[in-house]
Amino acid sequence: MGDIKKDWPQVRDLHTIIFDFDGVFTDNKVYVAQDGQEHVRCDRADGLALDFLRRYRDRRQPGLDFFIVSTERNPVVEARARKLKLTCKQGIGDKLAFISEYLRTRFPDKSDPFGGLVYLGNDLNDLPVIMRAGFSVAPHDAHPRVKQSVSVVLAQSGGNGFVRAVIEKLLSIDDMTQEELHELVFDR
């Protein structure tokens, strides 16, 4: 399943998962209508995986936080994040500065708050965070420099089940019993 440079972390050791948007949730393409309205293509399977992650967090790890950080400010990003019930921080020009401040505020006493962070990114503006994150993942179609720098490159491309694949790997879906999987998939 892709280029593995570093072992996957145990989800219980994580405190934050941060997703870039374009090229992670999308195939990094934009469709522009004649009125200027933009449209992107996303994978519904990613939404189901976020439900799995949310249920896992709610039942087993209430401190786990996850959200989108996007350089661009665009209504399509906000609309998709709202549909996925994800917090979205948009218009973030310096992702490393933003995430550093977020982690410093959330974990003022931790000497290395980046250690419990998983970051999903695909392009050069993600590199500063990728270089600091405890674990980082890129899709197969990421920029070559990103692919060289991340912990793992998956076989999936952005917008083609990449987010789902990462979440399933972090939650160790393949190792779950039928009962554990049922608990994750279905609300009770």
MIPA-584817 format. One record per residue (C-alpha): residue number from 1; residue in three letters; x, y, z. Coordinates in Angstrom, 2 decimals. Example, Ala and Ser with C-alpha at 12.3 -4.5 7.8 and 13.67 -1.06 7.14 Angstrom:
<recs>
REC  pos  code       xx       yy       zz
REC    1   ALA    12.30    -4.50     7.80
REC    2   SER    13.67    -1.06     7.14
</recs>
This chain:
<recs>
REC  pos  code       xx       yy       zz
REC    1   MET     0.00     0.00     0.00
REC    2   GLY     2.36     2.72    -1.15
REC    3   ASP     5.83     3.79    -0.11
REC    4   ILE     6.35     3.21     3.62
REC    5   LYS     9.28     5.03     5.21
REC    6   LYS     8.09     5.01     8.81
REC    7   ASP     5.84     2.71    10.82
REC    8   TRP     2.26     3.86    11.29
REC    9   PRO     1.64     5.37    14.73
REC   10   GLN    -0.80     3.88    17.19
REC   11   VAL    -3.96     6.00    17.14
REC   12   ARG    -3.94     6.06    20.95
REC   13   ASP    -0.64     8.03    20.76
REC   14   LEU    -2.17    10.77    18.62
REC   15   HIS    -3.84    13.99    19.70
REC   16   THR    -4.41    15.75    16.36
REC   17   ILE    -4.99    14.88    12.70
REC   18   ILE    -4.85    17.80    10.26
REC   19   PHE    -5.92    17.60     6.63
REC   20   ASP    -4.96    19.91     3.80
REC   21   PHE    -7.95    20.22     1.44
REC   22   ASP    -7.00    20.60    -2.24
REC   23   GLY    -5.17    17.49    -3.43
REC   24   VAL    -6.14    15.58    -0.27
REC   25   PHE    -9.94    15.64    -0.25
REC   26   THR    -9.97    16.56    -3.96
REC   27   ASP    -8.14    15.43    -7.08
REC   28   ASN    -6.52    18.90    -7.08
REC   29   LYS    -8.58    19.98   -10.06
REC   30   VAL   -11.07    22.83   -10.14
REC   31   TYR   -14.00    23.25   -12.49
REC   32   VAL   -14.89    26.87   -13.21
REC   33   ALA   -18.35    27.70   -14.57
REC   34   GLN   -18.89    30.68   -16.87
REC   35   ASP   -20.27    32.65   -13.92
REC   36   GLY   -16.98    32.09   -12.07
REC   37   GLN   -18.37    29.58    -9.58
REC   38   GLU   -15.88    26.86    -8.71
REC   39   HIS   -16.59    23.16    -8.26
REC   40   VAL   -14.31    20.38    -7.04
REC   41   ARG   -14.54    16.60    -7.05
REC   42   CYS   -14.42    14.75    -3.73
REC   43   ASP   -14.84    11.12    -2.72
REC   44   ARG   -17.88    10.19    -0.61
REC   45   ALA   -15.91     7.32     0.93
REC   46   ASP   -13.82     9.92     2.76
REC   47   GLY   -16.95    11.17     4.51
REC   48   LEU   -17.82     7.71     5.76
REC   49   ALA   -14.28     7.28     7.08
REC   50   LEU   -14.59    10.57     8.99
REC   51   ASP   -17.74     9.17    10.60
REC   52   PHE   -15.64     6.15    11.66
REC   53   LEU   -12.99     8.45    13.11
REC   54   ARG   -15.60    10.52    14.92
REC   55   ARG   -17.19     7.41    16.46
REC   56   TYR   -13.78     6.08    17.47
REC   57   ARG   -12.93     9.40    19.12
REC   58   ASP   -16.27     9.66    20.90
REC   59   ARG   -16.06     6.12    22.31
REC   60   ARG   -12.36     5.63    22.95
REC   61   GLN   -10.31     8.81    22.64
REC   62   PRO   -12.23    11.99    23.43
REC   63   GLY    -9.12    14.21    23.23
REC   64   LEU    -8.45    13.41    19.57
REC   65   ASP    -8.97    16.51    17.41
REC   66   PHE    -9.11    16.64    13.60
REC   67   PHE    -9.77    19.44    11.14
REC   68   ILE    -8.91    20.99     7.77
REC   69   VAL    -6.33    23.73     7.24
REC   70   SER    -6.45    25.33     3.80
REC   71   THR    -4.37    28.09     2.27
REC   72   GLU    -7.20    29.12    -0.01
REC   73   ARG   -10.37    30.79     1.20
REC   74   ASN   -13.15    29.35    -0.92
REC   75   PRO   -16.85    28.66    -0.34
REC   76   VAL   -16.50    25.17    -1.84
REC   77   VAL   -14.02    24.21     0.89
REC   78   GLU   -16.34    25.55     3.56
REC   79   ALA   -19.34    23.73     2.06
REC   80   ARG   -17.54    20.39     1.94
REC   81   ALA   -16.18    20.81     5.47
REC   82   ARG   -19.68    21.61     6.73
REC   83   LYS   -21.06    18.49     5.00
REC   84   LEU   -18.29    16.42     6.60
REC   85   LYS   -18.91    18.08     9.99
REC   86   LEU   -15.28    19.17    10.10
REC   87   THR   -13.87    22.40    11.38
REC   88   CYS   -12.08    24.21     8.59
REC   89   LYS    -9.47    26.91     8.99
REC   90   GLN    -9.21    28.78     5.66
REC   91   GLY    -6.94    31.49     4.33
REC   92   ILE    -3.96    30.17     6.28
REC   93   GLY    -0.91    31.45     4.41
REC   94   ASP     1.62    30.05     6.86
REC   95   LYS     0.34    26.65     7.96
REC   96   LEU     3.34    25.94    10.17
REC   97   ALA     2.88    29.18    12.14
REC   98   PHE    -0.85    28.52    12.51
REC   99   ILE    -0.41    24.90    13.62
REC  100   SER     2.47    25.81    15.94
REC  101   GLU     0.26    28.35    17.69
REC  102   TYR    -2.67    25.92    17.83
REC  103   LEU    -0.48    23.22    19.42
REC  104   ARG     1.23    25.68    21.77
REC  105   THR    -2.18    26.87    22.99
REC  106   ARG    -3.65    23.38    23.29
REC  107   PHE    -0.57    21.79    24.89
REC  108   PRO     1.29    24.56    26.72
REC  109   ASP     3.28    22.09    28.84
REC  110   LYS     4.30    19.63    26.10
REC  111   SER     7.92    19.89    25.01
REC  112   ASP     7.13    18.45    21.54
REC  113   PRO     3.43    18.80    20.71
REC  114   PHE     4.18    17.96    17.06
REC  115   GLY     4.91    14.37    18.11
REC  116   GLY     1.21    13.50    18.41
REC  117   LEU     0.26    15.18    15.11
REC  118   VAL    -0.57    13.39    11.87
REC  119   TYR    -0.62    15.68     8.84
REC  120   LEU    -2.03    14.88     5.38
REC  121   GLY    -0.69    17.09     2.60
REC  122   ASN     0.26    17.01    -1.05
REC  123   ASP     2.05    20.18    -2.14
REC  124   LEU     5.04    22.39    -1.42
REC  125   ASN     3.15    24.71     0.93
REC  126   ASP     2.61    21.66     3.17
REC  127   LEU     6.33    20.87     3.49
REC  128   PRO     7.07    22.97     6.60
REC  129   VAL     4.35    21.11     8.56
REC  130   ILE     5.28    17.75     7.04
REC  131   MET     8.85    18.25     8.26
REC  132   ARG     7.66    18.90    11.85
REC  133   ALA     4.71    16.51    12.21
REC  134   GLY     5.21    13.32    14.15
REC  135   PHE     3.77    11.46    11.18
REC  136   SER     2.79    12.65     7.70
REC  137   VAL     1.05    11.05     4.74
REC  138   ALA     0.84    12.04     1.08
REC  139   PRO    -1.27    10.74    -1.79
REC  140   HIS     0.39     9.04    -4.75
REC  141   ASP    -0.03    12.13    -6.94
REC  142   ALA     1.64    14.54    -4.47
REC  143   HIS     4.51    16.79    -5.49
REC  144   PRO     7.77    14.78    -5.73
REC  145   ARG     9.43    16.79    -2.93
REC  146   VAL     6.47    16.08    -0.65
REC  147   LYS     6.64    12.37    -1.46
REC  148   GLN    10.33    12.38    -0.50
REC  149   SER     9.62    14.07     2.83
REC  150   VAL     6.52    12.34     4.25
REC  151   SER     6.44     9.29     6.51
REC  152   VAL     4.24     7.35     4.07
REC  153   VAL     3.04     7.75     0.48
REC  154   LEU    -0.19     5.86    -0.20
REC  155   ALA    -1.20     4.27    -3.49
REC  156   GLN    -4.40     6.37    -3.57
REC  157   SER    -4.47     9.74    -5.30
REC  158   GLY    -5.99    12.81    -3.71
REC  159   GLY    -9.77    12.86    -4.00
REC  160   ASN    -9.83     9.12    -4.72
REC  161   GLY   -10.28     7.59    -1.28
REC  162   PHE    -6.97     8.88     0.07
REC  163   VAL    -8.47    10.24     3.31
REC  164   ARG   -10.43     7.02     3.79
REC  165   ALA    -7.30     4.90     3.33
REC  166   VAL    -5.38     6.95     5.91
REC  167   ILE    -8.17     6.76     8.49
REC  168   GLU    -8.65     3.03     7.99
REC  169   LYS    -4.91     2.50     8.45
REC  170   LEU    -4.77     4.70    11.58
REC  171   LEU    -7.76     2.88    13.10
REC  172   SER    -6.33    -0.54    12.08
REC  173   ILE    -9.60    -1.50    10.39
REC  174   ASP    -8.02    -4.66     8.94
REC  175   ASP    -7.24    -5.93    12.45
REC  176   MET   -10.69    -5.28    13.92
REC  177   THR   -13.07    -8.03    14.89
REC  178   GLN   -16.49    -8.09    13.28
REC  179   GLU   -17.97    -6.70    16.51
REC  180   GLU   -15.45    -3.83    16.67
REC  181   LEU   -16.12    -3.01    13.04
REC  182   HIS   -19.88    -3.09    13.61
REC  183   GLU   -19.49    -0.68    16.54
REC  184   LEU   -17.45     1.69    14.37
REC  185   VAL   -19.77     1.56    11.37
REC  186   PHE   -23.17     1.71    13.02
REC  187   ASP   -24.55     4.23    15.50
REC  188   ARG   -26.07     2.83    18.67
</recs>
